[in-house]
Amino acid sequence: MAVATDTVPCDVKVLEEILPDGTIHHKMILRRNSRSGGENDNRSNMVSEEVLEMYEQPPHLVQDFEEMEEVLPDGSKAKRKVSLSRMVHGAKTHHESFDESTGGEKVIEDYEFEEVVPGTVSAFDAGVDSDYEAEVIQKGELVSVHQSQPLIRQTVDEIEDVLPDGTRVKRKVVSKQVIHTITTRKESFDKDKGCIVHEDYSVEEVLPNTSSAFSSGFDSDYEG
């Protein structure tokens, strides 16, 4: 008995949501409707559904440490730590479909991967322990330099978009930077006052190529 199958246009539904941790969840549901009939043209409707989901995680900082041995001018050996930093973007996919060759058996496929955000790899001297500290004596002055561990600084800004239908919506933009603080302390002897003078300076630096920004979607509480 010959069986004919007529496929009608499919129905596609696309959803997007922002999870509390900033992960963007994309979901696409594809429904296909088909009608099959035999010689007596007794037709029945068949519906197959395919689901594709993707979770895009916001970039996050990943740090590794490597130890290096250094020979000081006096011949002694000291170990220093080198910090390797990079921004990593992760994603997960979930795919559900039906394999027609096996009679409509449901097939589930899950994938997970990470990639380094281009231009965000950096390395710096992390010091003997968790911090970097050096002392230099020059021209009768003692200069001490302290470098803190890098931290992620996050800011959230709102921008207004106008949709094609004229509706105004607000979108949140999350910006991230990796920063560290360098503190310099200088000690010198003031001959006029006959005492030691202390001077402290602190400078906040953004590590090269660690700035990133992404849109966290529409503000659901905003009404235009």
Secondary structure as a PSIPRED ss2 file (coil, helix, strand):
# PSIPRED VFORMAT (PSIPRED V4.0)

   1 M C   1.000  0.000  0.000
   2 A C   1.000  0.000  0.000
   3 V C   1.000  0.000  0.000
   4 A E   0.000  0.000  1.000
   5 T E   0.000  0.000  1.000
   6 D E   0.000  0.000  1.000
   7 T E   0.000  0.000  1.000
   8 V C   1.000  0.000  0.000
   9 P C   1.000  0.000  0.000
  10 C C   1.000  0.000  0.000
  11 D E   0.000  0.000  1.000
  12 V E   0.000  0.000  1.000
  13 K E   0.000  0.000  1.000
  14 V E   0.000  0.000  1.000
  15 L E   0.000  0.000  1.000
  16 E E   0.000  0.000  1.000
  17 E E   0.000  0.000  1.000
  18 I E   0.000  0.000  1.000
  19 L C   1.000  0.000  0.000
  20 P C   1.000  0.000  0.000
  21 D C   1.000  0.000  0.000
  22 G C   1.000  0.000  0.000
  23 T C   1.000  0.000  0.000
  24 I E   0.000  0.000  1.000
  25 H E   0.000  0.000  1.000
  26 H E   0.000  0.000  1.000
  27 K E   0.000  0.000  1.000
  28 M E   0.000  0.000  1.000
  29 I E   0.000  0.000  1.000
  30 L E   0.000  0.000  1.000
  31 R E   0.000  0.000  1.000
  32 R E   0.000  0.000  1.000
  33 N E   0.000  0.000  1.000
  34 S E   0.000  0.000  1.000
  35 R E   0.000  0.000  1.000
  36 S E   0.000  0.000  1.000
  37 G E   0.000  0.000  1.000
  38 G C   1.000  0.000  0.000
  39 E C   1.000  0.000  0.000
  40 N C   1.000  0.000  0.000
  41 D C   1.000  0.000  0.000
  42 N C   1.000  0.000  0.000
  43 R C   1.000  0.000  0.000
  44 S E   0.000  0.000  1.000
  45 N E   0.000  0.000  1.000
  46 M E   0.000  0.000  1.000
  47 V E   0.000  0.000  1.000
  48 S E   0.000  0.000  1.000
  49 E E   0.000  0.000  1.000
  50 E E   0.000  0.000  1.000
  51 V E   0.000  0.000  1.000
  52 L E   0.000  0.000  1.000
  53 E E   0.000  0.000  1.000
  54 M E   0.000  0.000  1.000
  55 Y E   0.000  0.000  1.000
  56 E E   0.000  0.000  1.000
  57 Q C   1.000  0.000  0.000
  58 P C   1.000  0.000  0.000
  59 P C   1.000  0.000  0.000
  60 H E   0.000  0.000  1.000
  61 L E   0.000  0.000  1.000
  62 V E   0.000  0.000  1.000
  63 Q E   0.000  0.000  1.000
  64 D E   0.000  0.000  1.000
  65 F E   0.000  0.000  1.000
  66 E E   0.000  0.000  1.000
  67 E E   0.000  0.000  1.000
  68 M E   0.000  0.000  1.000
  69 E E   0.000  0.000  1.000
  70 E E   0.000  0.000  1.000
  71 V E   0.000  0.000  1.000
  72 L C   1.000  0.000  0.000
  73 P C   1.000  0.000  0.000
  74 D C   1.000  0.000  0.000
  75 G C   1.000  0.000  0.000
  76 S C   1.000  0.000  0.000
  77 K E   0.000  0.000  1.000
  78 A E   0.000  0.000  1.000
  79 K E   0.000  0.000  1.000
  80 R E   0.000  0.000  1.000
  81 K E   0.000  0.000  1.000
  82 V E   0.000  0.000  1.000
  83 S E   0.000  0.000  1.000
  84 L E   0.000  0.000  1.000
  85 S E   0.000  0.000  1.000
  86 R E   0.000  0.000  1.000
  87 M E   0.000  0.000  1.000
  88 V E   0.000  0.000  1.000
  89 H E   0.000  0.000  1.000
  90 G E   0.000  0.000  1.000
  91 A E   0.000  0.000  1.000
  92 K E   0.000  0.000  1.000
  93 T E   0.000  0.000  1.000
  94 H E   0.000  0.000  1.000
  95 H E   0.000  0.000  1.000
  96 E E   0.000  0.000  1.000
  97 S E   0.000  0.000  1.000
  98 F E   0.000  0.000  1.000
  99 D E   0.000  0.000  1.000
 100 E H   0.000  1.000  0.000
 101 S H   0.000  1.000  0.000
 102 T H   0.000  1.000  0.000
 103 G C   1.000  0.000  0.000
 104 G C   1.000  0.000  0.000
 105 E E   0.000  0.000  1.000
 106 K E   0.000  0.000  1.000
 107 V E   0.000  0.000  1.000
 108 I E   0.000  0.000  1.000
 109 E E   0.000  0.000  1.000
 110 D E   0.000  0.000  1.000
 111 Y E   0.000  0.000  1.000
 112 E E   0.000  0.000  1.000
 113 F E   0.000  0.000  1.000
 114 E E   0.000  0.000  1.000
 115 E E   0.000  0.000  1.000
 116 V E   0.000  0.000  1.000
 117 V C   1.000  0.000  0.000
 118 P C   1.000  0.000  0.000
 119 G C   1.000  0.000  0.000
 120 T C   1.000  0.000  0.000
 121 V C   1.000  0.000  0.000
 122 S E   0.000  0.000  1.000
 123 A E   0.000  0.000  1.000
 124 F E   0.000  0.000  1.000
 125 D E   0.000  0.000  1.000
 126 A E   0.000  0.000  1.000
 127 G E   0.000  0.000  1.000
 128 V C   1.000  0.000  0.000
 129 D C   1.000  0.000  0.000
 130 S C   1.000  0.000  0.000
 131 D C   1.000  0.000  0.000
 132 Y E   0.000  0.000  1.000
 133 E E   0.000  0.000  1.000
 134 A E   0.000  0.000  1.000
 135 E E   0.000  0.000  1.000
 136 V E   0.000  0.000  1.000
 137 I E   0.000  0.000  1.000
 138 Q E   0.000  0.000  1.000
 139 K C   1.000  0.000  0.000
 140 G C   1.000  0.000  0.000
 141 E E   0.000  0.000  1.000
 142 L E   0.000  0.000  1.000
 143 V E   0.000  0.000  1.000
 144 S E   0.000  0.000  1.000
 145 V E   0.000  0.000  1.000
 146 H E   0.000  0.000  1.000
 147 Q E   0.000  0.000  1.000
 148 S C   1.000  0.000  0.000
 149 Q C   1.000  0.000  0.000
 150 P C   1.000  0.000  0.000
 151 L E   0.000  0.000  1.000
 152 I E   0.000  0.000  1.000
 153 R E   0.000  0.000  1.000
 154 Q E   0.000  0.000  1.000
 155 T E   0.000  0.000  1.000
 156 V E   0.000  0.000  1.000
 157 D E   0.000  0.000  1.000
 158 E E   0.000  0.000  1.000
 159 I E   0.000  0.000  1.000
 160 E E   0.000  0.000  1.000
 161 D E   0.000  0.000  1.000
 162 V E   0.000  0.000  1.000
 163 L C   1.000  0.000  0.000
 164 P C   1.000  0.000  0.000
 165 D C   1.000  0.000  0.000
 166 G C   1.000  0.000  0.000
 167 T C   1.000  0.000  0.000
 168 R E   0.000  0.000  1.000
 169 V E   0.000  0.000  1.000
 170 K E   0.000  0.000  1.000
 171 R E   0.000  0.000  1.000
 172 K E   0.000  0.000  1.000
 173 V E   0.000  0.000  1.000
 174 V E   0.000  0.000  1.000
 175 S E   0.000  0.000  1.000
 176 K E   0.000  0.000  1.000
 177 Q E   0.000  0.000  1.000
 178 V E   0.000  0.000  1.000
 179 I E   0.000  0.000  1.000
 180 H E   0.000  0.000  1.000
 181 T E   0.000  0.000  1.000
 182 I E   0.000  0.000  1.000
 183 T E   0.000  0.000  1.000
 184 T E   0.000  0.000  1.000
 185 R E   0.000  0.000  1.000
 186 K E   0.000  0.000  1.000
 187 E E   0.000  0.000  1.000
 188 S E   0.000  0.000  1.000
 189 F E   0.000  0.000  1.000
 190 D E   0.000  0.000  1.000
 191 K C   1.000  0.000  0.000
 192 D C   1.000  0.000  0.000
 193 K C   1.000  0.000  0.000
 194 G C   1.000  0.000  0.000
 195 C E   0.000  0.000  1.000
 196 I E   0.000  0.000  1.000
 197 V E   0.000  0.000  1.000
 198 H E   0.000  0.000  1.000
 199 E E   0.000  0.000  1.000
 200 D E   0.000  0.000  1.000
 201 Y E   0.000  0.000  1.000
 202 S E   0.000  0.000  1.000
 203 V E   0.000  0.000  1.000
 204 E E   0.000  0.000  1.000
 205 E E   0.000  0.000  1.000
 206 V E   0.000  0.000  1.000
 207 L C   1.000  0.000  0.000
 208 P C   1.000  0.000  0.000
 209 N C   1.000  0.000  0.000
 210 T C   1.000  0.000  0.000
 211 S C   1.000  0.000  0.000
 212 S E   0.000  0.000  1.000
 213 A E   0.000  0.000  1.000
 214 F E   0.000  0.000  1.000
 215 S E   0.000  0.000  1.000
 216 S E   0.000  0.000  1.000
 217 G E   0.000  0.000  1.000
 218 F E   0.000  0.000  1.000
 219 D C   1.000  0.000  0.000
 220 S C   1.000  0.000  0.000
 221 D C   1.000  0.000  0.000
 222 Y C   1.000  0.000  0.000
 223 E C   1.000  0.000  0.000
 224 G C   1.000  0.000  0.000
